[in-house]
Amino acid sequence: MATNKRIADEPAYVLHRYDWSESSLILEVFTRHYGRIALVAKGAKKPTSSFRPILLPLQPLHVAYGGDAEIRTLRSAEWQGGHVMPTGDALLSGYYLNELLLTLLARDDPHAALFDIYSRVVQIIASEHDEVLQGALRTFELLLLREVGFLPPLNVQTMTLTPLEDEESYVLVPEGGLRQAHTEDRASLRGADWLRLHTALQDHTPFTTTLRACAELMGALKPQLRALLHYHCGVKTLRTRQMMLDIQSL
């Protein structure tokens, strides 16, 4: 819902930017208190614009904006520092997070806790700590799916609400949620593993606890989360995911 209220000093990240005119840009921005919003950055493409070096993805900003249209007007943007732009696989991982947010979050729907988690994952991406990056991505996927209501409870079988058995294998499928694994399922986790993830997600610090819980499960967890995300994003393969595959095949 649009507002003509003037907003100042709002924590934000640019998710995507595209040309609006010869000199201006439209920005898709993830803000902490107002969710995903669209802003026009007038004159941002001019060589003399103060916006030009600031409006980059994966960089922590504080922004001010106003207006009563669906696309508000950016008044100011200040870089908050902390890290340089990621490169290589790390940069693609950041673009992947942004694509998920653009696809799954409605505009003007606040998700302050998710914003804070996104900020932590961006810091991990920028630090190039490869040993924790995959776990951080899986953790973000789980928390994003839960935040938007697409992750079923991980302590019961979805269709029957039957409690999980520790040593039985279960699989998370897009159409039916969590169910007992079949012989043809390519990836599954033990009931004890799903229960550990369920408990971690309920913690008051879910990012840290879920990151720990994911550490030994990523090989089997990744394809199940990928299938669920593709299903809810309405695509066979996300663009950034395909870019990663293309680069790895070179």
URPE-V483636 format. One record per helix or strand. SS is the DSSP state (helix for helix, strand for strand). FROM is the first residue (numbers start at 0). TO is the last residue. Records with the same first field share a line. If there is no record, write none. Layout:
SS=FROM-TO  FROM-TO
This chain:
strand=6-18  24-30  34-40  56-56  60-65  70-78  106-106  155-155  162-162  168-172  176-179  188-189
helix=87-103  111-126  129-146  190-200  205-213  217-232  238-247
